């Protein structure tokens, strides 16, 4: 059985009214274990030097003026966050040696658990009603879904939730199966790749494949990187918000009358399965603030999909050597360029060819069907009446990124429009906004570059959260604050789908 539900009565006996974790029902003993780990972490962490089990955060001088040597040296590493002049890279003890051998200016090195979670988690939320912590839309209000790591919904829970929503709101929601994950293509388990199409008249306005309703489209996708667990929670809450406010809030009603909203909550279900298992480990370390601090051998650090065709293990540290292809380095625009690796064990392994991975290829095919092709490159601006907007959610860093990400010196021909629409979003949500190479680091083969380049649609990547708010494994109690921060900005980008290249200047 791929999922279970518990009755509301069953929940009342549990502290905090939490749905049970799928592998470890949250008993009082389980909570005692979690609290004990929390206390130990709090006592030990401040004085502890980075040990061989620690993921290490290496701070290097970076920014857009970084030279070619630096770019090559950090190409296979992921960045926790950056401030324009310095970047915090994820690695282990061996990473530091490699960087120094390559002549990189290492500013400092700290254990991951000592870097994250300095912002206290909102304790008041612990007393909040369970319904506000685990929201579901009204018509399925009694449903409970499997969770891991204190409340994050599992892949099975997402799959069931999307089916339940489509069944309960047929006039608004259609469930679309648009492909298979890599494991499924291999007959090794895996998952369907699914998305929701949400719009008024979803049950009678024709086929989405031919856009019979003629509506502009906004596409939201999340968790292409498996360990970025916060992102699918935001996508889930967006679905709940749309359905609960339709027919009540005039702005949401008008949005679903005029626009088709596509939400894909988990782009990399195979990889997320691994992360769920690892974060349900009873020995998982927590910081004093309750954020996850997995050892570097933990599969919680899985970032890529699970295509192990070319994998050769290079380290016992899963944070440094893991199977899979980086789905956000597998798109075709400047594939193989900046911050991509040809080494299969690397965090940023790009695969053997553009769109070698079904998760990336199926998404590109779906997006091409939804938006149509309009090739822009660096010379051909999309026309003012081009319709559609796209947003991909990642963690962390508190950033909003617009194309081109492969090289900050490459301009999209619609630069002022794309840039202005980006800053309009973050007026609401407050992230640092720019091209990747201006505020984080150049990275090639990503989805937003390809979407603008080939489809002519303004596309954005948000890097939500921060090291202060728990890095990759934020305590679940932080999620409502992240949603509150991002909700209006997501709505803004959806409302711009009808005229993204002119709406920033329109009177509203
Ligand atoms: Zn990411």
Boltz pocket constraint, residues with backbone or C-beta under 6 A from the ligand:
constraints:
  - pocket:
      binder: B
      contacts: [[A, 225], [A, 228], [A, 393], [A, 394], [A, 395]]
      max_distance: 6.0
